[in-house]
Amino acid sequence: MITDVADSNSVTVQPVKGPNRSRVPVGRVTDEEAVSLFRSENLASLAELATHQRIARHGDRAFYILNRHINYSNICVLDCAFCAFGKRKRDADAYELSIDEIAARSDAAHRAGASEIHMVGGLHPTWKFSAYLEILGAIRQAAPAVTIKAFTAVEIMHLAWIAKKRMPEVLSELKEAGLDCLTGGGAEIFDQAVRDQICRGKETGAEWLQVHRTAHQLGIRSTATMLFGHIESYEQRVAHLRQLRDLQDETGGFLAFLPLPFKPAYKLAHLPGPTANETLRVIAVSRAYLDNFDHIKAYWISFGLDLAREALNFGADDLDGTIEEERIYHMAGAESPVRQTVDSLRKAIEMAGLRPVLRDAFYNVLSSETAAR
């Protein structure tokens, strides 16, 4: 229990037994304490608290990865209020990549030394389930050594619907075809009243959690996200984090948590979005509360590299990677570049006073000296 956010030096750590081998504070941060932390204006104390916990887990290390994002199509049957990415097939800016195009991008990433392909897209209204199996097979053939991290929970539910199969069966077939890891997108905020306003028709919070629970039970690791800074309350944020923490206690299957700042766009373009200070506050509170998550990611695409670097001193320990191509945030107006070099990621980490470490998708440490620059 944390009784005073300013007294972060009093927090001690101990090893966690079982599948989550993090080092965590003795006594968990309660929901009430987490709400108080969100309300705190003392950013310096939040940074101190979160940094203490980051150091306990990772010392002076911060991570990055050589990866490639592929957004296979933006054609989607949903109409989420915040999403500028999803389009109808008739829209002028709708697109879909062919299997050959996806394979070619995977091959290029493999040749460039990427260790991860990250692939998500819209809920395509006409593609059959077999097409997704073919896509995974094509990626695996083109890039045999990479980890394939693909699909959000709602994509998995969509695939189960079009395949007319149970969700565990679909996940098993995807795994057999090459899927290694599930992405964490689509979690938004689990509270249904919020979802009814920002993503009506999408999966419920309980369904998102069940997809990830099932994936973990099948040996498929995943990441977790939270979209913040729109209409949610602090209490709804904490309830979201609590459900993630509970599932991690149960399965140990989450690799990292990514807080995603809302970008004003589409039907919610009138909202201001979170400030930089609020984004740093979310990083710090997430690090304090999610004591069973090894990694908190400052996703530079959504933060911008400068703010992501600053987040490394608020509890984050990972910037994500080189990425090469990103459409979801950029169609919502993100001004960050679509790619970073190894040098730029390493420099950002070093400017934060930390030691850059090249990782793979599962946070196994790779040799940074051999990375392509």
Contacts in CASP RR format, 6 or more apart in sequence:
PFRMAT RR
TARGET T0000
AUTHOR 0000-0000-0000
METHOD contacts of the structure
MODEL  1
MITDVADSNSVTVQPVKGPNRSRVPVGRVTDEEAVSLFRSENLASLAELA
THQRIARHGDRAFYILNRHINYSNICVLDCAFCAFGKRKRDADAYELSID
EIAARSDAAHRAGASEIHMVGGLHPTWKFSAYLEILGAIRQAAPAVTIKA
FTAVEIMHLAWIAKKRMPEVLSELKEAGLDCLTGGGAEIFDQAVRDQICR
GKETGAEWLQVHRTAHQLGIRSTATMLFGHIESYEQRVAHLRQLRDLQDE
TGGFLAFLPLPFKPAYKLAHLPGPTANETLRVIAVSRAYLDNFDHIKAYW
ISFGLDLAREALNFGADDLDGTIEEERIYHMAGAESPVRQTVDSLRKAIE
MAGLRPVLRDAFYNVLSSETAAR
1 27 0 8 1.000
1 28 0 8 1.000
1 29 0 8 1.000
1 30 0 8 1.000
1 33 0 8 1.000
2 11 0 8 1.000
2 25 0 8 1.000
2 29 0 8 1.000
2 33 0 8 1.000
2 37 0 8 1.000
2 49 0 8 1.000
2 288 0 8 1.000
4 10 0 8 1.000
5 36 0 8 1.000
5 37 0 8 1.000
5 40 0 8 1.000
5 42 0 8 1.000
5 45 0 8 1.000
5 46 0 8 1.000
5 49 0 8 1.000
6 42 0 8 1.000
6 45 0 8 1.000
6 48 0 8 1.000
8 45 0 8 1.000
8 48 0 8 1.000
8 49 0 8 1.000
8 52 0 8 1.000
9 48 0 8 1.000
9 52 0 8 1.000
11 25 0 8 1.000
11 26 0 8 1.000
11 49 0 8 1.000
11 52 0 8 1.000
11 53 0 8 1.000
12 25 0 8 1.000
12 26 0 8 1.000
13 23 0 8 1.000
13 24 0 8 1.000
13 25 0 8 1.000
13 26 0 8 1.000
13 53 0 8 1.000
13 56 0 8 1.000
14 23 0 8 1.000
14 24 0 8 1.000
14 26 0 8 1.000
15 21 0 8 1.000
15 23 0 8 1.000
16 22 0 8 1.000
16 23 0 8 1.000
16 24 0 8 1.000
16 292 0 8 1.000
19 251 0 8 1.000
19 252 0 8 1.000
19 253 0 8 1.000
20 248 0 8 1.000
20 249 0 8 1.000
20 252 0 8 1.000
20 292 0 8 1.000
20 293 0 8 1.000
20 294 0 8 1.000
21 294 0 8 1.000
22 57 0 8 1.000
22 291 0 8 1.000
22 292 0 8 1.000
22 293 0 8 1.000
22 294 0 8 1.000
23 56 0 8 1.000
23 57 0 8 1.000
24 53 0 8 1.000
24 291 0 8 1.000
24 292 0 8 1.000
25 53 0 8 1.000
25 288 0 8 1.000
25 291 0 8 1.000
28 291 0 8 1.000
29 37 0 8 1.000
29 288 0 8 1.000
29 289 0 8 1.000
29 291 0 8 1.000
31 235 0 8 1.000
31 238 0 8 1.000
31 239 0 8 1.000
31 242 0 8 1.000
34 238 0 8 1.000
34 241 0 8 1.000
34 285 0 8 1.000
34 288 0 8 1.000
34 289 0 8 1.000
35 234 0 8 1.000
35 235 0 8 1.000
35 238 0 8 1.000
37 46 0 8 1.000
37 281 0 8 1.000
37 284 0 8 1.000
37 285 0 8 1.000
37 288 0 8 1.000
37 289 0 8 1.000
38 234 0 8 1.000
38 237 0 8 1.000
38 238 0 8 1.000
38 281 0 8 1.000
38 282 0 8 1.000
38 285 0 8 1.000
39 234 0 8 1.000
40 46 0 8 1.000
40 281 0 8 1.000
43 277 0 8 1.000
43 280 0 8 1.000
43 281 0 8 1.000
43 284 0 8 1.000
43 314 0 8 1.000
46 280 0 8 1.000
46 281 0 8 1.000
46 284 0 8 1.000
46 285 0 8 1.000
46 314 0 8 1.000
47 280 0 8 1.000
47 284 0 8 1.000
47 313 0 8 1.000
47 314 0 8 1.000
47 315 0 8 1.000
49 284 0 8 1.000
49 288 0 8 1.000
50 283 0 8 1.000
50 284 0 8 1.000
50 285 0 8 1.000
50 287 0 8 1.000
50 288 0 8 1.000
50 314 0 8 1.000
50 315 0 8 1.000
51 313 0 8 1.000
51 314 0 8 1.000
51 315 0 8 1.000
53 287 0 8 1.000
53 288 0 8 1.000
53 291 0 8 1.000
53 315 0 8 1.000
54 287 0 8 1.000
54 296 0 8 1.000
54 315 0 8 1.000
54 316 0 8 1.000
54 317 0 8 1.000
57 294 0 8 1.000
57 317 0 8 1.000
58 317 0 8 1.000
60 353 0 8 1.000
60 354 0 8 1.000
60 355 0 8 1.000
61 317 0 8 1.000
61 354 0 8 1.000
61 355 0 8 1.000
61 357 0 8 1.000
62 312 0 8 1.000
62 316 0 8 1.000
62 317 0 8 1.000
62 318 0 8 1.000
62 319 0 8 1.000
62 349 0 8 1.000
62 352 0 8 1.000
62 354 0 8 1.000
62 355 0 8 1.000
62 356 0 8 1.000
62 357 0 8 1.000
63 295 0 8 1.000
63 317 0 8 1.000
63 318 0 8 1.000
63 319 0 8 1.000
63 356 0 8 1.000
63 357 0 8 1.000
63 358 0 8 1.000
63 359 0 8 1.000
63 363 0 8 1.000
64 318 0 8 1.000
64 319 0 8 1.000
64 320 0 8 1.000
64 321 0 8 1.000
64 322 0 8 1.000
64 342 0 8 1.000
64 345 0 8 1.000
64 346 0 8 1.000
64 349 0 8 1.000
64 356 0 8 1.000
64 357 0 8 1.000
64 358 0 8 1.000
64 359 0 8 1.000
65 115 0 8 1.000
65 116 0 8 1.000
65 320 0 8 1.000
65 321 0 8 1.000
65 322 0 8 1.000
65 358 0 8 1.000
65 359 0 8 1.000
65 360 0 8 1.000
65 361 0 8 1.000
66 112 0 8 1.000
66 113 0 8 1.000
66 114 0 8 1.000
66 115 0 8 1.000
66 116 0 8 1.000
66 321 0 8 1.000
66 322 0 8 1.000
66 342 0 8 1.000
66 358 0 8 1.000
66 371 0 8 1.000
66 372 0 8 1.000
67 109 0 8 1.000
67 114 0 8 1.000
67 115 0 8 1.000
67 116 0 8 1.000
67 117 0 8 1.000
67 118 0 8 1.000
67 320 0 8 1.000
67 321 0 8 1.000
67 322 0 8 1.000
67 323 0 8 1.000
67 324 0 8 1.000
67 361 0 8 1.000
68 105 0 8 1.000
68 106 0 8 1.000
68 108 0 8 1.000
68 109 0 8 1.000
68 112 0 8 1.000
68 114 0 8 1.000
68 116 0 8 1.000
68 117 0 8 1.000
68 118 0 8 1.000
68 322 0 8 1.000
68 323 0 8 1.000
68 324 0 8 1.000
68 325 0 8 1.000
69 118 0 8 1.000
69 119 0 8 1.000
69 323 0 8 1.000
69 324 0 8 1.000
69 325 0 8 1.000
69 326 0 8 1.000
70 97 0 8 1.000
70 102 0 8 1.000
70 105 0 8 1.000
70 106 0 8 1.000
70 117 0 8 1.000
70 118 0 8 1.000
70 119 0 8 1.000
70 325 0 8 1.000
71 85 0 8 1.000
71 119 0 8 1.000
71 120 0 8 1.000
71 121 0 8 1.000
71 325 0 8 1.000
71 326 0 8 1.000
71 327 0 8 1.000
71 328 0 8 1.000
72 96 0 8 1.000
72 97 0 8 1.000
72 102 0 8 1.000
72 119 0 8 1.000
72 120 0 8 1.000
72 121 0 8 1.000
72 135 0 8 1.000
73 95 0 8 1.000
73 96 0 8 1.000
73 97 0 8 1.000
73 121 0 8 1.000
73 122 0 8 1.000
73 124 0 8 1.000
73 127 0 8 1.000
74 85 0 8 1.000
74 86 0 8 1.000
74 87 0 8 1.000
74 93 0 8 1.000
74 94 0 8 1.000
74 95 0 8 1.000
74 121 0 8 1.000
74 122 0 8 1.000
74 327 0 8 1.000
74 331 0 8 1.000
75 86 0 8 1.000
75 87 0 8 1.000
75 88 0 8 1.000
75 89 0 8 1.000
75 94 0 8 1.000
75 95 0 8 1.000
75 96 0 8 1.000
75 122 0 8 1.000
75 124 0 8 1.000
75 125 0 8 1.000
76 83 0 8 1.000
76 85 0 8 1.000
76 86 0 8 1.000
76 87 0 8 1.000
76 121 0 8 1.000
76 122 0 8 1.000
76 123 0 8 1.000
76 124 0 8 1.000
77 123 0 8 1.000
77 124 0 8 1.000
77 125 0 8 1.000
77 158 0 8 1.000
78 86 0 8 1.000
78 122 0 8 1.000
78 123 0 8 1.000
78 154 0 8 1.000
78 199 0 8 1.000
78 201 0 8 1.000
78 202 0 8 1.000
80 86 0 8 1.000
80 198 0 8 1.000
80 199 0 8 1.000
80 200 0 8 1.000
80 202 0 8 1.000
80 266 0 8 1.000
81 197 0 8 1.000
81 198 0 8 1.000
81 199 0 8 1.000
81 200 0 8 1.000
81 266 0 8 1.000
81 267 0 8 1.000
81 268 0 8 1.000
82 198 0 8 1.000
82 199 0 8 1.000
82 227 0 8 1.000
82 230 0 8 1.000
82 262 0 8 1.000
82 263 0 8 1.000
82 265 0 8 1.000
82 266 0 8 1.000
82 267 0 8 1.000
82 268 0 8 1.000
82 332 0 8 1.000
83 199 0 8 1.000
83 265 0 8 1.000
83 266 0 8 1.000
83 328 0 8 1.000
83 332 0 8 1.000
84 265 0 8 1.000
84 266 0 8 1.000
84 331 0 8 1.000
84 332 0 8 1.000
84 333 0 8 1.000
85 121 0 8 1.000
85 122 0 8 1.000
85 327 0 8 1.000
85 328 0 8 1.000
85 331 0 8 1.000
85 332 0 8 1.000
86 122 0 8 1.000
86 331 0 8 1.000
87 93 0 8 1.000
87 94 0 8 1.000
88 94 0 8 1.000
89 125 0 8 1.000
89 126 0 8 1.000
96 124 0 8 1.000
97 105 0 8 1.000
99 131 0 8 1.000
99 134 0 8 1.000
99 135 0 8 1.000
99 138 0 8 1.000
100 138 0 8 1.000
102 119 0 8 1.000
102 135 0 8 1.000
102 138 0 8 1.000
102 139 0 8 1.000
103 138 0 8 1.000
103 139 0 8 1.000
103 141 0 8 1.000
103 142 0 8 1.000
104 142 0 8 1.000
105 325 0 8 1.000
106 117 0 8 1.000
106 138 0 8 1.000
106 139 0 8 1.000
106 142 0 8 1.000
106 143 0 8 1.000
106 146 0 8 1.000
107 142 0 8 1.000
107 143 0 8 1.000
109 117 0 8 1.000
109 143 0 8 1.000
109 146 0 8 1.000
109 324 0 8 1.000
110 142 0 8 1.000
110 143 0 8 1.000
110 144 0 8 1.000
110 145 0 8 1.000
110 146 0 8 1.000
112 372 0 8 1.000
113 372 0 8 1.000
114 143 0 8 1.000
114 146 0 8 1.000
114 322 0 8 1.000
115 145 0 8 1.000
115 146 0 8 1.000
115 147 0 8 1.000
115 360 0 8 1.000
115 361 0 8 1.000
115 366 0 8 1.000
116 146 0 8 1.000
116 147 0 8 1.000
116 148 0 8 1.000
116 149 0 8 1.000
116 360 0 8 1.000
116 361 0 8 1.000
117 139 0 8 1.000
117 143 0 8 1.000
117 146 0 8 1.000
117 147 0 8 1.000
117 148 0 8 1.000
117 149 0 8 1.000
117 150 0 8 1.000
118 149 0 8 1.000
118 150 0 8 1.000
118 183 0 8 1.000
118 323 0 8 1.000
119 135 0 8 1.000
119 139 0 8 1.000
119 148 0 8 1.000
119 149 0 8 1.000
119 150 0 8 1.000
119 151 0 8 1.000
120 150 0 8 1.000
120 151 0 8 1.000
120 152 0 8 1.000
120 155 0 8 1.000
120 183 0 8 1.000
120 185 0 8 1.000
120 328 0 8 1.000
121 152 0 8 1.000
121 155 0 8 1.000
122 155 0 8 1.000
123 154 0 8 1.000
123 155 0 8 1.000
123 158 0 8 1.000
127 162 0 8 1.000
128 162 0 8 1.000
128 163 0 8 1.000
129 159 0 8 1.000
129 162 0 8 1.000
129 163 0 8 1.000
129 165 0 8 1.000
129 170 0 8 1.000
132 159 0 8 1.000
132 174 0 8 1.000
132 177 0 8 1.000
133 173 0 8 1.000
133 174 0 8 1.000
133 177 0 8 1.000
136 148 0 8 1.000
136 150 0 8 1.000
136 174 0 8 1.000
136 177 0 8 1.000
136 178 0 8 1.000
136 179 0 8 1.000
137 177 0 8 1.000
137 178 0 8 1.000
139 146 0 8 1.000
139 148 0 8 1.000
139 178 0 8 1.000
140 148 0 8 1.000
140 177 0 8 1.000
140 178 0 8 1.000
147 180 0 8 1.000
147 181 0 8 1.000
147 360 0 8 1.000
147 361 0 8 1.000
147 362 0 8 1.000
148 178 0 8 1.000
148 179 0 8 1.000
148 180 0 8 1.000
148 181 0 8 1.000
149 180 0 8 1.000
149 181 0 8 1.000
149 182 0 8 1.000
149 183 0 8 1.000
149 223 0 8 1.000
149 361 0 8 1.000
150 174 0 8 1.000
150 179 0 8 1.000
150 181 0 8 1.000
150 182 0 8 1.000
150 183 0 8 1.000
151 159 0 8 1.000
151 174 0 8 1.000
151 179 0 8 1.000
151 182 0 8 1.000
151 183 0 8 1.000
152 182 0 8 1.000
152 183 0 8 1.000
152 184 0 8 1.000
152 185 0 8 1.000
152 186 0 8 1.000
153 182 0 8 1.000
153 184 0 8 1.000
153 185 0 8 1.000
153 186 0 8 1.000
153 187 0 8 1.000
153 203 0 8 1.000
153 207 0 8 1.000
153 208 0 8 1.000
153 211 0 8 1.000
153 212 0 8 1.000
154 186 0 8 1.000
154 202 0 8 1.000
154 203 0 8 1.000
154 208 0 8 1.000
156 167 0 8 1.000
156 170 0 8 1.000
156 171 0 8 1.000
156 174 0 8 1.000
156 182 0 8 1.000
156 211 0 8 1.000
156 215 0 8 1.000
157 167 0 8 1.000
157 203 0 8 1.000
157 207 0 8 1.000
157 211 0 8 1.000
159 170 0 8 1.000
159 174 0 8 1.000
160 166 0 8 1.000
160 167 0 8 1.000
160 169 0 8 1.000
160 170 0 8 1.000
163 170 0 8 1.000
165 173 0 8 1.000
167 210 0 8 1.000
167 211 0 8 1.000
167 214 0 8 1.000
168 214 0 8 1.000
168 217 0 8 1.000
168 218 0 8 1.000
171 179 0 8 1.000
171 211 0 8 1.000
171 214 0 8 1.000
171 215 0 8 1.000
171 218 0 8 1.000
171 220 0 8 1.000
172 218 0 8 1.000
175 218 0 8 1.000
175 219 0 8 1.000
175 220 0 8 1.000
179 220 0 8 1.000
180 220 0 8 1.000
180 221 0 8 1.000
180 361 0 8 1.000
181 220 0 8 1.000
181 221 0 8 1.000
181 222 0 8 1.000
181 223 0 8 1.000
181 255 0 8 1.000
181 361 0 8 1.000
181 362 0 8 1.000
182 211 0 8 1.000
182 212 0 8 1.000
182 215 0 8 1.000
182 220 0 8 1.000
182 221 0 8 1.000
182 222 0 8 1.000
182 223 0 8 1.000
183 222 0 8 1.000
183 223 0 8 1.000
184 212 0 8 1.000
184 222 0 8 1.000
184 223 0 8 1.000
184 224 0 8 1.000
184 225 0 8 1.000
184 258 0 8 1.000
185 223 0 8 1.000
185 225 0 8 1.000
185 260 0 8 1.000
186 199 0 8 1.000
186 202 0 8 1.000
186 203 0 8 1.000
186 208 0 8 1.000
186 225 0 8 1.000
186 227 0 8 1.000
187 205 0 8 1.000
187 208 0 8 1.000
187 224 0 8 1.000
187 225 0 8 1.000
187 226 0 8 1.000
187 227 0 8 1.000
187 240 0 8 1.000
187 244 0 8 1.000
188 194 0 8 1.000
188 195 0 8 1.000
188 198 0 8 1.000
188 199 0 8 1.000
188 202 0 8 1.000
188 226 0 8 1.000
188 227 0 8 1.000
189 195 0 8 1.000
189 198 0 8 1.000
189 226 0 8 1.000
189 227 0 8 1.000
189 228 0 8 1.000
189 230 0 8 1.000
189 232 0 8 1.000
189 236 0 8 1.000
189 237 0 8 1.000
189 240 0 8 1.000
190 204 0 8 1.000
190 205 0 8 1.000
190 206 0 8 1.000
190 208 0 8 1.000
190 209 0 8 1.000
190 236 0 8 1.000
190 239 0 8 1.000
190 240 0 8 1.000
190 243 0 8 1.000
191 232 0 8 1.000
191 236 0 8 1.000
191 239 0 8 1.000
191 240 0 8 1.000
192 204 0 8 1.000
192 205 0 8 1.000
194 230 0 8 1.000
194 231 0 8 1.000
194 232 0 8 1.000
194 236 0 8 1.000
195 202 0 8 1.000
195 204 0 8 1.000
195 205 0 8 1.000
197 231 0 8 1.000
198 227 0 8 1.000
198 230 0 8 1.000
198 231 0 8 1.000
198 268 0 8 1.000
203 211 0 8 1.000
205 243 0 8 1.000
209 243 0 8 1.000
209 247 0 8 1.000
212 222 0 8 1.000
212 224 0 8 1.000
212 247 0 8 1.000
212 251 0 8 1.000
212 253 0 8 1.000
212 254 0 8 1.000
213 247 0 8 1.000
213 250 0 8 1.000
213 251 0 8 1.000
215 221 0 8 1.000
215 222 0 8 1.000
216 222 0 8 1.000
216 251 0 8 1.000
216 252 0 8 1.000
216 253 0 8 1.000
216 254 0 8 1.000
217 251 0 8 1.000
219 253 0 8 1.000
221 253 0 8 1.000
221 254 0 8 1.000
221 255 0 8 1.000
221 362 0 8 1.000
222 253 0 8 1.000
222 254 0 8 1.000
222 255 0 8 1.000
223 254 0 8 1.000
223 255 0 8 1.000
223 256 0 8 1.000
223 257 0 8 1.000
223 258 0 8 1.000
223 297 0 8 1.000
224 244 0 8 1.000
224 248 0 8 1.000
224 254 0 8 1.000
224 256 0 8 1.000
224 257 0 8 1.000
224 258 0 8 1.000
224 293 0 8 1.000
225 257 0 8 1.000
225 258 0 8 1.000
225 259 0 8 1.000
225 260 0 8 1.000
226 237 0 8 1.000
226 240 0 8 1.000
226 241 0 8 1.000
226 244 0 8 1.000
226 257 0 8 1.000
226 258 0 8 1.000
226 259 0 8 1.000
226 260 0 8 1.000
226 282 0 8 1.000
226 286 0 8 1.000
227 260 0 8 1.000
227 262 0 8 1.000
228 237 0 8 1.000
228 259 0 8 1.000
228 260 0 8 1.000
228 261 0 8 1.000
228 262 0 8 1.000
228 274 0 8 1.000
228 278 0 8 1.000
228 282 0 8 1.000
229 261 0 8 1.000
229 262 0 8 1.000
229 271 0 8 1.000
229 273 0 8 1.000
229 274 0 8 1.000
229 278 0 8 1.000
230 262 0 8 1.000
230 268 0 8 1.000
230 271 0 8 1.000
230 273 0 8 1.000
231 271 0 8 1.000
232 240 0 8 1.000
237 282 0 8 1.000
238 289 0 8 1.000
241 286 0 8 1.000
241 289 0 8 1.000
241 290 0 8 1.000
244 254 0 8 1.000
244 257 0 8 1.000
244 290 0 8 1.000
244 293 0 8 1.000
245 289 0 8 1.000
245 290 0 8 1.000
245 291 0 8 1.000
245 292 0 8 1.000
245 293 0 8 1.000
247 254 0 8 1.000
248 254 0 8 1.000
248 290 0 8 1.000
248 292 0 8 1.000
248 293 0 8 1.000
249 292 0 8 1.000
252 292 0 8 1.000
254 293 0 8 1.000
255 294 0 8 1.000
255 295 0 8 1.000
255 361 0 8 1.000
255 362 0 8 1.000
255 363 0 8 1.000
256 293 0 8 1.000
256 294 0 8 1.000
256 295 0 8 1.000
256 296 0 8 1.000
256 297 0 8 1.000
256 318 0 8 1.000
256 363 0 8 1.000
257 286 0 8 1.000
257 290 0 8 1.000
257 293 0 8 1.000
257 295 0 8 1.000
257 296 0 8 1.000
257 297 0 8 1.000
258 297 0 8 1.000
258 299 0 8 1.000
259 279 0 8 1.000
259 282 0 8 1.000
259 283 0 8 1.000
259 286 0 8 1.000
259 296 0 8 1.000
260 299 0 8 1.000
260 302 0 8 1.000
261 273 0 8 1.000
261 274 0 8 1.000
261 278 0 8 1.000
261 279 0 8 1.000
261 282 0 8 1.000
261 302 0 8 1.000
261 303 0 8 1.000
262 268 0 8 1.000
262 271 0 8 1.000
262 273 0 8 1.000
262 274 0 8 1.000
263 273 0 8 1.000
263 302 0 8 1.000
263 329 0 8 1.000
263 332 0 8 1.000
263 333 0 8 1.000
263 334 0 8 1.000
264 270 0 8 1.000
264 271 0 8 1.000
264 272 0 8 1.000
264 273 0 8 1.000
264 332 0 8 1.000
265 331 0 8 1.000
265 332 0 8 1.000
265 333 0 8 1.000
266 332 0 8 1.000
274 282 0 8 1.000
276 307 0 8 1.000
276 310 0 8 1.000
279 303 0 8 1.000
279 307 0 8 1.000
279 311 0 8 1.000
280 307 0 8 1.000
280 310 0 8 1.000
280 311 0 8 1.000
280 314 0 8 1.000
281 314 0 8 1.000
283 296 0 8 1.000
283 298 0 8 1.000
283 311 0 8 1.000
283 314 0 8 1.000
283 315 0 8 1.000
283 316 0 8 1.000
284 314 0 8 1.000
284 315 0 8 1.000
286 296 0 8 1.000
287 296 0 8 1.000
287 314 0 8 1.000
287 315 0 8 1.000
287 316 0 8 1.000
290 296 0 8 1.000
294 363 0 8 1.000
295 317 0 8 1.000
295 318 0 8 1.000
295 363 0 8 1.000
296 315 0 8 1.000
296 316 0 8 1.000
296 317 0 8 1.000
296 318 0 8 1.000
297 316 0 8 1.000
297 317 0 8 1.000
297 318 0 8 1.000
297 319 0 8 1.000
297 320 0 8 1.000
298 307 0 8 1.000
298 308 0 8 1.000
298 309 0 8 1.000
298 311 0 8 1.000
298 312 0 8 1.000
298 316 0 8 1.000
298 318 0 8 1.000
298 319 0 8 1.000
298 320 0 8 1.000
299 308 0 8 1.000
299 319 0 8 1.000
299 320 0 8 1.000
300 308 0 8 1.000
300 319 0 8 1.000
300 320 0 8 1.000
300 321 0 8 1.000
300 336 0 8 1.000
300 340 0 8 1.000
300 345 0 8 1.000
300 348 0 8 1.000
301 320 0 8 1.000
301 323 0 8 1.000
301 326 0 8 1.000
301 329 0 8 1.000
301 334 0 8 1.000
301 336 0 8 1.000
301 338 0 8 1.000
302 329 0 8 1.000
302 334 0 8 1.000
302 336 0 8 1.000
303 311 0 8 1.000
303 336 0 8 1.000
304 334 0 8 1.000
304 335 0 8 1.000
304 336 0 8 1.000
305 319 0 8 1.000
305 336 0 8 1.000
305 340 0 8 1.000
305 344 0 8 1.000
305 348 0 8 1.000
308 316 0 8 1.000
308 319 0 8 1.000
308 348 0 8 1.000
309 319 0 8 1.000
309 348 0 8 1.000
309 349 0 8 1.000
309 351 0 8 1.000
309 352 0 8 1.000
310 352 0 8 1.000
312 319 0 8 1.000
312 349 0 8 1.000
312 352 0 8 1.000
312 353 0 8 1.000
312 354 0 8 1.000
313 352 0 8 1.000
318 359 0 8 1.000
319 345 0 8 1.000
319 348 0 8 1.000
319 349 0 8 1.000
321 340 0 8 1.000
321 345 0 8 1.000
322 339 0 8 1.000
322 340 0 8 1.000
322 341 0 8 1.000
322 342 0 8 1.000
322 345 0 8 1.000
323 338 0 8 1.000
323 339 0 8 1.000
323 340 0 8 1.000
324 338 0 8 1.000
324 339 0 8 1.000
325 338 0 8 1.000
325 339 0 8 1.000
326 334 0 8 1.000
326 338 0 8 1.000
329 336 0 8 1.000
330 336 0 8 1.000
330 338 0 8 1.000
341 373 0 8 1.000
342 358 0 8 1.000
342 371 0 8 1.000
342 372 0 8 1.000
342 373 0 8 1.000
343 373 0 8 1.000
345 356 0 8 1.000
346 356 0 8 1.000
346 368 0 8 1.000
349 355 0 8 1.000
349 356 0 8 1.000
350 356 0 8 1.000
356 368 0 8 1.000
357 365 0 8 1.000
357 368 0 8 1.000
358 365 0 8 1.000
358 366 0 8 1.000
358 367 0 8 1.000
358 368 0 8 1.000
358 371 0 8 1.000
359 365 0 8 1.000
359 366 0 8 1.000
360 366 0 8 1.000
END
